[in-house]
Amino acid sequence: MTLSALMLLALAPNAEAVQVQHPQTDEPVVVLPDVEVTTTRRGVALGGQEPIVSYDSAQIQAFGATNIGELVSLLEAQTRSARGGAPVFLVNGRRISGFREIRGLPPEAIERFDVLPEETALSYGYSADQRVVNVVLKADFRSITASGTVTRPTSGGQTVLDNSDNVLRIAGSTRWSMDLSLNSQTALFETERNIDRSKTTDLFDLQGNIGGLPRGGQIDPALSALAGQTVTVAGVPASAAGGAPSLNDFLGAANSPRQGDLNAYRTLLPNTGSAEISGTLKKDLNRDIGATFSGSYKNASSLSYLGLPGVALTLPSGNPYSPFGDDVQLFRYLDRPDALKREVDTQTAGVGTVLDGFAGDWRWTLTGAYDWVNTKTSTGRGVDPAALQASLIAGDPTVNPFGDIDGRVTDRLRDTAKSTSSVANAELVVNGKAWSGPAGDLTSTFKVGAQHQSLDSESVRNGVADDRSLSRDLGRLQANFSLPIASRDRGVLAKIGDLSANLNLAYDELSDFGGVSTIGGGLNWSPVQRLSLGVDYSDAGKAPTMQQLNDPTVSTPNTPVFDFRTGETIEVAYVTGGAPNLSAENARSLKLSANWQPYSARDLRFNLAYTRTDTDDQIASFPTITPALEAALPERFQRDSDGTLLSIDARPLNFSRREQQDVQWGFNFSRPFGKPNPTPERGQRGPGGQGGFGGGEGGPRMAGPGGPGGPRGPGGGGGRGGGAGMQPGQGMFNLSLTHTWRLQDEVTIRDGLTPLDLLDGDAIGGNGGQSRHEVQLQAGAFRNGLGMFVNANWRAGTHVNSTDATSPNLDFSGRTTINLFAFADLTQRTKWVEKFPVLKGTRIGFGVTNIFDDRVSVTSSDGQTPLNYQPDFLDPTGRTFRINLRKILF
């Protein structure tokens, strides 16, 4: 659905056929103020871990998210594991075929959103470096949603259009949905930002330095003594001074590169476009087996420009256009941006399926998936001046090197790269009670899986073809055991509270790597109610990905990098791709954690975690260029005889060792505010929809046969209605804070070398060292359809020290970004809807990202800002505004 279709949908009147669907009953609502009803929470995840944070439907409204994908992005601080893994997603406590199942669903369909610790992942056959997000959907829900967003930076230059549409139906254990998303982004060029390349050494400079040309492509300074002398050259306009052209005419004419030429046709952000369609169907096949099928297809493209091409020419002294007595070199920029253009086209397709059910007391889940990605890259390599140079040497009087030479050069053969990757996998996970002990049941999870990967790549670089084909077969076994040791409820060692232990084992056999094993275990202790403590240890092996091994080699010309050896920003050929000689990494991790809810009647939770990770042979992207790095990896850098950097091999590599320690703590708080609506009298029904009675989000709800969790699932009543005691008519306020304090982060590039301290002067990334402190603060409020959400992030500054006394140090400032999004759900503005029915189901949102336009400031010890660290390079967009229009029909 396009944005124009969205506008038509927003203006369309709401027919009675698309009203909110509520169960119809003639029974009156009975208010029992002195009776407390306790129901089983639907969709609780396995493993018995308490959520780090849990949001109900009312709390989720305060975020103002368009869909679940956007909601997850807003909650990145809570869902991100300190161990680095991406979160695992469940629906109603069950495994799903992939995030595409739920990415486009509206937040209104969520009954509860739980974020659980990494240990929960083990119960589902995943690794213990991933947090678990359990999305519990409502038992009965239907909607059609269309959303359009326009985003534009306050500095202009770029427009981003997003359109996402979704159709969703949930009826007990049956769910189906369809998603369509379109995105377009215009290119942002350096000429639209404040980028100063006047002090840049580029590829022209390198050619000039070889032949005696100085920085900037000017004629040799030794010839400056000739300035002012009159030299008669046929075909060149006479100077104003003496009627014949002087050297000044040439120094100021077309042969001198202008600042505009240096910045022209260089994209900071490419022109991109994408379209994606996906769908999911979940249904019970019979009383014991449920099935889910999903699929998606995406086509994406990008176009970027790498500058204007230039040619370095030798002008013989005998050429009729030369005013010099000796041979000299000059070079020209040409108005042919397509000669340094890069185009990337990517097609992605995937299908997935899930079969789950019960065999006695054991729950089993069989998942299968196939994903296919095809990427084509074409990069221009500039122009070939061979024919032009031959004409100059021959003294062709029709060839003026200072005139129009565009038609006398040809485009070089373009570099191309094509890769096709596919992954097919299947996994069987079985979970159940292996043995009943005095303090509880020994629960176990077993997983067996198989995977086949293939990656074929073809590349042509400088006319030389390179073809690679690699495949990998993987077999996987995993087992997890959890044993209760003490239990208050069962009276077993009750004085110490609840205590349980877990053990996990995993083994992967890779056809191209051999075996990789993982072992881990932990203890979970709850000495008193609402307080849980944990200790976990893992020793995990990890093989490099197929992409890290076999991505096609791509060389990007004119890439600016800061050379610590010379203290200059220089443009080089930057080589990326796969590194076939990578080794597997091994990580040992220790985690100590605590979760505390001080008050039973208040939704306030504190969490604290200490993590130490030691990694051998860590697989990493190529780090920042420093003297220490170049000394450790000299083969990755190519310099000429004068020491000028020409190219960098930035393909991934293995660090010998990395040691990290950090503490992460935070809290989550929410509470209702405002005066609730009067309680409906006997025989009356409350208003349907959000926050009301009559089957909306506000009251308990009974699932149909089997419950929405699947066949023979937990079923039962709904979870917390209204969230944290929220009553119809009240609002909801959310506040969360997460602080990460890094105690140690050291990298040893190769054995025998001094470790790099990323917290104190060393770096392996392009944005400086590692910040010692990071803080994320989120706050949101929602009432009567009006809401506001604030997301603030602060990161401490860093610095990078040079090991060479003649080279400058770099200082990276801290950064604070504050983002705000305000929205109005017009459906809840009753009087407005009565007067203008077209407003029903409409939500309007307005957001500002980086309100204060704060950016990292990078300064070298000589007071200068290197080219590639200019603020507009690090953050081209800066402060942006976005407007969102969303229409949902229930």
ABEGO torsion letter per residue (X at the ends): XBAAAAAAAAABBBBAAABBBBBBBABBBBBBAABBBBBBBBGBBBGGBBBABBBBAAAAAAAGBABAAAAAAAAAAAABBAAGBBBBBBBGGBBBAEAAAAAABBAAABABBBBBBAAAAAAAGBBAABBBBBBBBBABBBBBBBBBBBBBBAAEGBBBBBBBBBBBBBBEABBBBBBBBBBBBBBBBAAABBBBAAABBBAAAAAAAAAGBBBGGBBBAAAAAABGBBBBBBGBBBBAAAGBBBAAAAAABAABBBAAAAABGBBABBBBBBBBBBBBBBBBABAABBBBBBBBBBBBBBBBBAEBBBBBBBBBAABAABABABBBBBBBBBBBAAAABBBBBBBBBBBBBBBBBBBEABBBBBBBBBBBBBBBBBBBAEBBAAAAAAAAAAGBAABBAABBAAAABBBBBBBBBBBBBBBBBBBBBBBBBABBBAAEBBBBBBBBBBBBBBBBBBBBBGGBBBBBBBBBBBBBBBBBBBBBABBAAAGBGAAAEBBBBBBBBBBBBBAAAEBBBBBBBBBBBBABBGBBBBBBBBBBBBBBBAAAAABBBBBBBGBBBBBAAAGBBBBBBBBBEBBAABBBBBBBBBBBBBBBBABAABBBBBBBBBBBBBBBGBBBBBBBBBAAAAAABAAABBBBAAGBBABBBABBBBBABBBBBBBBBBBBBBBBBEBBBBBBBBGBBBBBEBGBBGGBAABBBBBBBGEAAEBGBAEEBBBBBGEGGBBBGBBBBBBBBBBBBBABBBBBABBGBBBBBAABGBBABAAEBBBABBBBBBBBBBBGGBBBBBBBBBBBBBBBBBABAABBBBBBBBBBBBBBBBBBBAAABAAAAAABAAABGBBBBBBBBGAAGBBBBBBBAAGBBBAAABAAAABAAEBBBBBBBBBBBX
